[in-house]
Amino acid sequence: MRVWAIANQKGGVGKTTTTLALGRGLAQRGQRVLLVDLDPHASLTRAFGVPSDPPPEGVLELFATPPQPLSALVRHSPVENLGFVCAQTALATLERRSANQPGLGLALSQALARHAGQHDYVLLDCPPTLGLLMINALAAADRVVIPTQAEPLALHGLAGMRRTVEMVERSRRRPLPVSVLPTLYDRRTRAGQGALKRMQEAHGALGGEDAVPVDTRLCNTDTLVQPVAEDAGYPGRALSAYRRALEWILASDGEVLERAA
């Protein structure tokens, strides 16, 4: 079971859209995929039509005493092979609890260890803040995918996220590979072109032609949570870019596994 954390300490870069698009692509390949919504804003949960009231069971139950098993919290989505675990707004209270409840930083790792073999891929949709939930995700992950808006100010957030990954990597004493995925790219602007070039030079980001472009069809995530006809493919420029991005990430993941073998 491979665990990917979709993370960036900056908001508005397309983390949830990236999680849905990559998860959907893996499911279309016949992989058993689980999406875990770790963001108290619960955008991924809302995308699947789960209401906030009453609060659904979900990630918060993994931090209970005793915790619920992850398998008991999985919901089926309309997309074949794709399940998800809900977020709740009460996740925002975990930071306060962590001061008096040691061990919460590894709650997700422990839940995933007990869940081993039930899914092929687990994608963690992280909140846009460095705190207990993101640390849980990075501690549990086999790879971090950092969606980063292709614009100058976003590069500062990307540098900060890389430093956080390096800190967690040192703490857990095993590699944490990173894939930088440029998103919301507007090739018509010099600022966008320049930011993408700097991103590629500094971070080895995905090539320019495969940066995920601005695409109004993805403003509404309904496209990503509906059943997929076999011949539907990935309509639209952004989803086509996500398909190529998935192939690139899988190739990088395969190289890591080969070196570890």
C-alpha positions in Angstrom: 0.0 0.0 0.0 1.5 3.3 -1.1 0.6 6.5 0.8 0.8 9.9 -0.9 0.4 13.2 1.0 -1.0 16.0 -1.1 0.3 19.0 0.8 1.3 22.6 0.7 1.4 25.2 3.5 -0.2 27.7 1.2 -3.9 27.6 0.5 -5.6 28.0 -2.9 -3.1 25.9 -4.9 -5.5 23.0 -5.9 -4.7 20.4 -3.2 -8.2 19.0 -3.1 -8.6 19.0 -6.9 -5.2 17.3 -7.2 -6.2 14.7 -4.7 -9.4 13.9 -6.5 -7.8 14.0 -10.0 -4.9 11.7 -9.1 -7.2 9.4 -7.0 -9.6 9.1 -9.9 -6.8 8.4 -12.3 -5.4 5.6 -10.1 -8.9 4.1 -9.7 -9.4 4.1 -13.5 -6.2 2.0 -13.7 -7.9 -0.6 -11.5 -6.2 0.4 -8.3 -8.1 0.3 -5.0 -7.8 3.9 -3.9 -8.7 5.6 -0.6 -8.9 9.4 -0.2 -8.5 10.7 3.3 -9.7 14.3 4.0 -7.5 15.8 6.7 -8.6 19.4 6.2 -11.1 20.8 8.8 -12.6 22.8 5.9 -13.7 19.4 4.5 -13.7 20.5 0.8 -13.1 16.9 -0.4 -15.9 15.7 1.8 -18.3 18.3 0.5 -17.3 17.4 -3.1 -18.8 13.9 -2.5 -22.0 15.5 -1.2 -21.6 14.7 2.5 -23.3 17.4 4.6 -21.5 19.0 7.5 -24.6 18.7 9.8 -24.9 16.3 11.4 -21.1 15.8 11.5 -20.2 12.6 9.7 -17.9 10.0 11.3 -14.5 10.3 9.8 -10.9 11.2 10.5 -11.6 12.5 14.0 -12.4 9.0 15.1 -8.8 7.9 14.3 -7.7 10.2 17.2 -10.2 8.8 19.7 -9.4 6.7 22.7 -9.5 3.9 21.6 -9.4 4.8 17.9 -11.9 3.4 15.4 -10.4 1.2 12.6 -9.9 3.0 9.4 -11.9 0.4 7.5 -15.0 1.2 9.5 -14.9 4.9 8.4 -14.5 4.3 4.6 -17.4 5.4 2.4 -17.9 4.3 -1.2 -17.9 6.9 -4.0 -19.7 6.9 -7.3 -16.3 6.3 -8.9 -15.5 2.6 -9.1 -12.5 1.5 -6.9 -12.5 4.9 -5.1 -13.4 5.3 -1.4 -13.0 8.2 0.9 -12.9 9.1 4.6 -14.7 12.3 5.7 -13.2 15.3 7.5 -15.0 17.2 10.3 -14.7 20.8 11.4 -13.9 19.5 14.9 -10.5 18.4 13.6 -9.4 22.0 14.3 -9.6 21.1 18.0 -6.9 18.5 17.8 -4.1 21.0 18.3 -5.3 21.8 21.8 -5.8 18.1 22.6 -2.3 17.2 21.5 -0.7 19.1 24.4 -2.4 16.7 26.9 -2.6 13.5 24.8 0.8 12.2 23.8 1.1 10.1 20.7 -1.4 11.9 18.5 1.4 12.7 16.0 1.5 9.0 14.9 -2.2 8.3 15.1 -2.6 8.2 11.3 0.5 6.1 10.7 -0.9 3.6 13.2 -4.3 3.5 11.6 -2.8 3.0 8.2 -0.5 0.2 9.5 -3.6 -1.6 10.7 -5.3 -1.0 7.4 -2.4 -2.5 5.3 -3.5 -4.5 2.3 -7.0 -3.2 2.0 -6.2 -0.5 -0.5 -3.4 -0.1 -3.1 -3.1 3.7 -2.7 -4.1 6.1 0.0 -4.0 9.8 -0.8 -4.1 12.3 2.1 -5.6 15.7 1.4 -3.8 17.9 3.9 -4.8 21.2 5.4 -2.9 24.3 4.3 -1.3 24.8 7.7 1.7 23.2 9.4 0.2 21.5 12.5 -0.7 18.1 13.9 -2.7 16.9 10.9 0.0 17.8 8.3 2.7 16.2 10.6 0.5 13.1 10.8 0.3 13.0 7.0 4.0 13.5 6.4 5.0 10.9 9.1 2.7 8.3 7.3 3.5 9.2 3.7 5.7 7.3 1.2 5.7 10.4 -1.1 4.7 14.0 -0.9 3.0 15.7 -3.9 3.2 19.5 -3.6 0.7 21.3 -5.8 2.0 24.8 -6.3 0.4 27.6 -8.2 2.6 28.8 -11.0 2.9 32.4 -9.8 5.8 34.2 -8.0 4.4 34.5 -4.5 3.6 30.8 -4.4 7.3 30.0 -4.7 7.9 31.2 -1.2 5.3 28.7 0.1 6.9 25.9 -1.9 10.3 26.6 -0.4 8.7 26.5 3.1 7.0 23.2 2.3 10.2 21.7 1.1 11.9 22.7 4.4 9.1 21.1 6.4 9.4 17.9 4.4 13.2 17.8 5.1 12.6 18.3 8.8 10.1 15.4 8.9 12.4 13.3 6.8 15.2 13.7 9.3 12.9 13.0 12.3 11.5 9.8 10.9 14.9 8.7 9.5 13.7 7.4 6.1 13.4 9.0 2.7 10.4 11.1 1.9 10.4 11.7 -1.9 8.8 14.9 -3.2 7.0 15.6 -6.5 6.4 19.3 -7.2 3.3 19.7 -9.4 2.7 23.2 -11.0 -1.0 24.0 -11.0 -3.3 26.9 -12.1 -0.7 27.7 -14.8 -1.6 30.6 -17.1 0.9 30.4 -20.0 -0.4 33.7 -21.4 1.4 35.7 -18.6 5.0 36.4 -18.2 4.6 36.0 -14.4 3.3 32.5 -14.9 6.0 31.6 -17.4 8.7 32.9 -15.2 7.4 31.3 -12.0 7.2 27.9 -13.8 10.7 28.2 -15.1 12.1 29.0 -11.6 10.1 26.1 -10.1 11.6 23.7 -12.6 15.1 24.9 -12.1 14.9 24.9 -8.3 12.7 22.0 -7.6 12.7 19.7 -10.6 9.1 20.3 -11.2 7.0 18.7 -13.9 7.8 20.0 -17.4 6.0 23.1 -18.7 3.8 21.4 -21.2 2.5 19.2 -18.4 1.9 21.9 -15.8 -1.8 21.8 -14.9 -3.4 24.8 -16.6 -6.2 27.1 -15.4 -9.4 25.4 -16.6 -12.8 26.7 -15.6 -14.3 23.2 -16.0 -12.5 22.2 -12.8 -13.9 25.1 -10.8 -16.7 22.7 -9.9 -15.3 19.3 -8.8 -18.5 17.5 -9.9 -16.6 16.1 -12.9 -14.2 14.4 -10.6 -16.7 12.6 -8.4 -19.0 11.2 -11.0 -18.8 7.7 -12.6 -16.5 7.5 -15.5 -17.5 5.9 -18.8 -14.7 3.7 -20.2 -14.3 5.9 -23.3 -14.7 9.3 -21.4 -11.0 9.7 -20.7 -9.9 13.0 -19.2 -12.0 15.8 -20.8 -10.5 19.2 -20.7 -6.9 20.6 -20.6 -6.5 20.4 -16.8 -7.6 16.8 -16.5 -5.4 15.8 -19.4 -2.5 17.4 -17.6 -3.4 15.5 -14.5 -3.3 12.2 -16.4 0.2 13.0 -17.6 1.2 14.1 -14.1 0.0 10.8 -12.7 2.2 8.9 -15.1 5.2 11.0 -14.1 4.6 10.5 -10.4 4.1 6.8 -10.8 7.4 6.6 -12.8 9.2 8.4 -10.0 7.6 6.2 -7.4 8.7 3.1 -9.4 12.3 4.3 -9.5 12.2 4.8 -5.7 10.9 1.2 -5.2 13.5 -0.2 -7.5 16.3 1.5 -5.5 14.9 0.2 -2.3 14.6 -3.4 -3.5 
